[in-house]
Structures are given as C-alpha cells and as structure tokens.
Amino acid sequence: EIYTLSLHDALPISETKESSLIHLCEFIEDCEYPTLSTRILGFLGSEVPNTTMPSRYIRFIYNRLILENSLVRAAAVDTLTKIAMKCPALRRDVLILLQFGQNDNDDEVRERISLYSSVLNQALDEQNDSAQQGFQALMSVEIPFSVDAMYDCLVDHVNSDSKDALLDR
C-alpha cells in the first residue's frame, strides 16, 4: 500500500517557518562570523513580526546586543526596532531593552539606539502616524538624493576659488 500525502495533511508553512526561525536564533548564539550574524538578524527583523509570538525571539536578539562585537550589536538594534515598529505591543519592552545599551562603547551603536529610541517614543503615541513614516524612511535602502549630483557638486566646490562658500545645490 502506498501512502500519499495530500496538501491538506502537510505541515503548515507557518509552523515550519517558526521552527526555522528558532533554529536561526540558536545558530547566532554560537556564530563566529559577524557578517553572517548581521544577515541573519536582518532576516529575523523582517520575518519575526509575522509570527504568532514575536516576543519569543526578542531574548535571542537582545543577547546579540550585549554579547557581540559592534557590527552585530548595531544589527541587533536595527532588528529589535524593526520588530517593535511592526508589533505595537512590544514597543515599550523593546524601548526599555534599548535603553540598557545607551552607554555602549561604540558610537554607531549609541547613535542608532538614540535615534530609534526617539522614533519608538513617538510611535508609542498611537495617533502619531508620522513616526511610522519616519521609521520607514530610516530603514529604506533608497537614498533621497542623487549620489552622482552630490559628487559633482563636491568636486566643483573643492575646485572653486571660494572654499568658505556653502554648498547650495
């Protein structure tokens, strides 16, 4: 007798996904490659808010904020903030966790914590939609200006006679 598995009997994708996310969280606990850890943290930041219990993953991510090098700590700050902005119930808790890192020895990590803390504080006011829009702009990979135009302007400025003049373009 051959057993066939129908799509109805298959394990739902969401259960597999959540199990896989937990495995990734456990993997970054012992990962010795900062670049890989930052990529996984970025993935977690986009996928964890879509799970049934996002708070389950916060501990793993927060551990990266207190135990890793500055590159991974900065990625952990980004990830925690992404989760908090997409999960309003976690905003206050994530804000408290970020406050523990405000005295970090790395400038980049401290500045990210400061910036994201102010955005999260604004987002705690439920009527404030501008915080959500501001956060989306912060996390966007698109630059709101032309890098080529900026380069040309800087070259013109350096080659000009009046070095004290302000850039006006």
PESULBEL-V954586 format. One record per helix or strand of 2 or more residues. SS is the DSSP state (hx for helix, st for strand). FROM is the first residue (numbers start at 0). LEN is the number of residues. If there is no record, write none. Layout:
ss->(SS;SS)
from->(FROM;FROM)
len->(LEN;LEN)
This chain:
ss->(hx;hx;hx;hx;hx;hx;hx;hx)
from->(12;33;54;69;87;106;128;146)
len->(18;17;13;17;12;17;11;13)
